[in-house]
C-alpha cells in the first residue's frame, strides 16, 4: 500500500525511509540489551533480509492501517473476561464448552502482560542481550492443575465452517500458531507452567444475514490448539546470529517487499 508519513499531530512530514530512534536499531555484537517483539520475530521467520534491513540497517517499512473492528471486539472480550476475573468465575464460553474448571487468571501484572506497546510478557533469550517480549490477549488458569492457558482473540467474517481442523489448517492461520507458541515460550521462560492447549477465541461475523440495520451478528468459537515450542530455540538462535552478522542475508524467494525493491531498482538504474 502507499503510505504518507505523519507526526504525532497527524501533520504530513518528510519521509526519510530511515528509523529516527537509535533504540530501534541494533548494532551487530553490541553489549547493550535490545528488545525484540513477537511481531519482529515473526518478520524474521517470514523474510530474514527484510528483518535485517529493519532492525540492523534501520530502514523503515511503509505502515499499514489499524484494524478498528478487530480492536473493538478485543476490547469488548477483555471487558467480559475482566468481569469474570474480578469475580473469579468461569466465563459463559467456558460453561458452553464444558470448561467450567477454567477461570481468567488473576495476576497483578495481567494488564502489563496485555500491553504490547510498553510491556507484555518478557524474557531474556538465554545469556544473550536480546529481550523477547509480546503482548498476549489474555491468560486463563486451569483450576484443576494450576497451569496457565494462553488465549488469543481473533475476529473474522467467513462463510466457511469454523472447526479446529478447518481453522488451524488454513495457510493464513499458520502465523497464529507461531504467535501462540511464542507466548507459551515466554511464559515458560518466566517460570510458569502452561496447559498443553491454548485457545483461539474466534469471533465470526455473519455476512449472510438478511439485513444489516446497523447490527452485525457474530458466532463465537473456542478453537483449542496444542502448542509446540520445540522449534523456537533454534529459530531464535538463528535470528540472533543474523543480527550479529555484518552481511545482509538473502530474502525469502516469495517476499513481495524484496521483489518490489528489486523491480523498482531496475527501473531507477
N, C-alpha and C positions, 0 to 999 in steps of 0.2 A: 504494500500500500504506500501511497505518497503521504508524507508527514511533515508538517511545519513546526519548527521549534518555537516554544513559548516559555516565558519565565513564570515565576510563581504568581504574577499578577495577570497571567494569560495574555501578555503582550508579545507580539512577534519579535524575536531576536535572531541574530545571525547564527546559523547552524555551522559549526566548525567540523563536525564529524568526529571530534575527539572528546573524551571524558575530561571534565574540569577538576574533579576531586581526586587527589592523589591516593586517597584511601581506597578508591575503587580500582586502582591499577597495581598489579603485582610485579615486583622485580625478581627475576629468577634468582633463587638461592638467598633471598632476603631472610633476615633473622626475625623481623617483627611479625607478630601474629597477623593473619589475613583471613577474613571471613568469606566462606563460600556457601551460598544458599542452595536450597533444594533445586530451585529452577536453574541455577547456573551449572550444577552438577548434571542436570538433565540436558542442558545445552552441550556440555562436553560429550555426553553419550550420543547426542544427535550429530554433532559435527565438531571434532577437535580443532579444526582450523578456525572456525567462527568463534569458538570459545576462547582460543588463544588470542585472536585479534581483539577480542573484547576485554578479557581480564588482564592480559600481559601488555599488549601493544596499546590498549586504551581507546580503541575505536568504538564509537557509539552507534549502535544499530538504530534504524528508524523504530519508533514506538508503535504500539498497537492500542486501539481504543479499549476502554474497560467494558466489562460485561455487566451492565447495570441490573438486568433482570436476574442474572445468576447471583449477583451480590445481594439482591433483595431477598431471595429465597434463603440464602445463607444466614442473613441477619434474623429472619423470622424463625428458622430452625434453631439457631443459637438461643433465641429468646425462650423458645419452648423447652429446650433441654436445660437451660439455666434454671427455669422454674422447678423442674424435677430435681436438679442438682441441689437447690436450696432445701427442698423437702425430703431429699434422699429417697425418692420413689421411682419406680420404673416409668419410662415414657410410654405413651399409648402404642407406639410402634413395637416396643418390646413385648407388650401383652399380646398384640395381634400376631406376633411371630414366635410365641412360646419362649420368650427370653426374659421372663419375669425376674430372673436372677441377675440381670444387668441393671445398673443404675449409672447415671452420669457421675464421673469421678470428681470428687470434691477435693481440690488441692489448692493451696494458697497461690500457686503460680499458674493456674489454669489460664488466666487472661493473658499472661506473658507468653505462654506456650502457643496461644492462638494469634498472637501479634506478629505477623510475618514481616512487618516493616522494621520493627525495632528490637524484637526479642526472639520468640519462637523456641522450640526445642533446640538445645545447643550441646555440642560435644566436640572435644579436640580429636582430630584424627591421629591416633597412635601417639608418637612422640614428636610429631611434626608441628609446624607453626600454623597449620590450617585448622580453622574453627568452622565446623559444619553447623548449619542451622536451618530451620524450616518451621513455618507457622502451620500447625495442624488445625483442622476444623474443630475437632472435639475428641475427647477421650472418655470412654466409659470404663467401668470395672465389673468384672465377673465376681459377684459376691461369694460364689461357691469356692473359688480358687484364689481370690485377691489378685488376679492377673489383669493387667490393663488391656483395653480394647481400643485399637486405633480406628478412627472414624473420619470419613471424608464425604462431604456433601457434594452431589453432582446434580445439575439441572440440565434438562434437555427437552426437546419436543420431537418425538419419533413415533412413527406408525408401526415400527417393528415391535414384536412381543418382547418384553423385558424379562429375561430369566438369567440366572447366574451364568449359564453356558453361553447364551447369545450375547450377553453384555460383556463378559470378560474376554470372549474370543474375538470381538471386534478389533480390527487392526488399529483403529484410532483410540482404543481404550488401553493399549499396552502401556502408554506413559502413565496412566492412572495407577497401574500396578507398581511401576517403578517408584512413583510418588509414595505409595503406601509402604513399600519395602524400605524406603529411605527413612520415613518417620519411625518405623519399628526399629531400624538400626540405631537411630539416635536415642530412642527410649532405653534400649538395652545398654547402650554405652553410658547412659545416665544412671544405670543401676537398677532399672525397673524390670520386673518380669512381665512378659507380654503374652496375652491369649493367642493361641495358634491361628485364629482367624481375625482379620479386620473386617470392617463393614463399609460399603458404599451406600449412603442414603440417597437413592435416586429419585428425583422429582421430575416426572414426565408430563409435560403439558399436552393436553388433548387438542390436537389441531383438526380433529374430525367432528367437532361439536356442530350442532345445527345452527347456532348463533353465537354471537360474542357478547353484546350488551355490556361491554366494559369488564367482563369477568372471564378469566381463563381458569379452567378446572384442571387439576393435576392428579395424577395417580402416583402413589408412593410405593417404593420397593426398598427392601433391605437386601443388598447383594453381598453375601459372605465371600471373602477372599482369603485363601490360605497363603499367607505371605511367605516369601523366600528371600533371605538375605545372604545366602551363601556366595553370591556373585559380587556383593557390594565392595568388600575389601579390595579385591583385585582391581576393580574399576577405579576406586578411589586412589589406589597406588599409582595406576596409570595416569590419572589426572594430575596428581602431584608431580610426577616425573615430567609430564607435558609442561606444567607451569614453570618448572625449574630448567627447562631447556632454552637455549638461545636461538633455536631454529623453529620457524613456523611449521607446524605439522601439515600433513595432507588433509584435505577436506573429504567429507563423505561424497561419493560419486553422485548421490541423489540430492545433494543440498542445493536448493534453489537460490539461496543467497550467494553461494560460491559461483554458481553458473551465471547468475546475473552480473556479478562483478567481472567475470572473465569476458562476457559478451560486451559489456559496456566499455571495458578497457580496450577491446579490439577495435571499436569504432572511434575511440578518442585518440588512438595511436595512428 
